[in-house]
Amino acid sequence: MPIIQLRGLTKSYRVYQKSEGLLSSIRGLFHREYREVQAVRGIDLDVEQGEFVAFLGPNGAGKTTTLKLLSGVITPTSGAATVMGHVPWKRENAYRRRFALVMGQKNQLWWDLPAQESFRLHQHIYRLDNTQFERTRDELVDLLSVRELLGQPVRELSLGERMKMELIAALLHSPEVLFLDEPTIGLDVVAQHNVQSFLRSYQELHRITILLTSHYMKDVAALCRRVVMIGGGRVMYDGSLSDIVDRFAGHKMVRLRFADGVVPPDLKGYGEVVEIEEPRAVIRVDRREVAKVLAAILQSHTVEDVSVDDPPLEEVIASMFSKHAEEQEDSATTSVSSAS
């Protein structure tokens, strides 16, 4: 049985619609208008034990809402879900001791105290014996190289250092499932790399199940083999990261360096010119025409170096979401026309 299982999970909210102006504000005291927002629309998903799954989607797609449902923070409108056999929104203590949630924009550490004091608080909350607590804490501290920072107030730490401490606090009770919501948001390149390296090493060592949301494709490429993409609260893709480019990218990026130091003026005839920085150029070519285009270029021009790459993952995924949004708009327009 999958360790995480969702069936028809939905969550909708009533949002107060406030009109502009004093009169509308007074009217709103007696009669309020609401609209319904469907954050999650019937998600079906299975995650096996030990998987590291990326959960992707644009802002408002329902990613964070789904993690909140799975961690029991909120209750669904309809549908079912189990995590390790527990129904999350029942909020059983036995379940709380088996998972952890880290949100990049939330803080679970005491701001004015050193992180080591918050760690001790977590020890008592989860009823960890001293030997187990110290062994786990020391392992995490060494993996993240933050021992010299344990006695420093959290408010004095950098954003990257605080995220390391947040991860330690979340993992002190050795959870079997970890939910990560934008763990590298706002971090610089070095801090992102450090967090990625830690998560990869820890997951390989302990084989815990991790569900990750992130807008940084480098996080996804570095950590996850499986990607679940949602748009408009629904799953629109579930598969391997490598298949995304193969299935949804209709072109390749051909990078050329010309021997005579000059980019030929007829390059537009071979494809869409993306960049020119003499003697280099990059053109976008239909993936079915790459071999033919390369043969034509090499026959007509002297090329010192050539490479053919897939388009950036960010570009492919952005294109998928744009296409999905257009399809949703077309579908809504068709529905309105039919109703009329």
Secondary structure, 3 states (H helix, E strand, C coil): CCCEEEEEEEEEEEEEECCCCHHHHHHHHHCCEEEEEEEEEEEEEEECCCCEEEEECCCCCCHHHHHHHHCCCCCCCEEEEEECCECHHHCCHHHHCCEEEEECCCCCCCCCCEHHHHHHHHHHHCCCCHHHHHHHHHHHHHHHCCHHHCCCEHHHCCHHHHHHHHHHHHHCCCCCEEEEECCCCCCCHHHHHHHHHHHHHHHHHHCCEEEEECCCHHHHHHHCCEEEEEECCEEEEEEEHHHHHHHHCCEEEEEEEECCCCCCHHHHHCCEEEEEECCEEEEEEEHHHHHHHHHHHHHHCCEEEEEEECCCHHHHHHHHHHHHHHHHHHHHHHHHHHHC
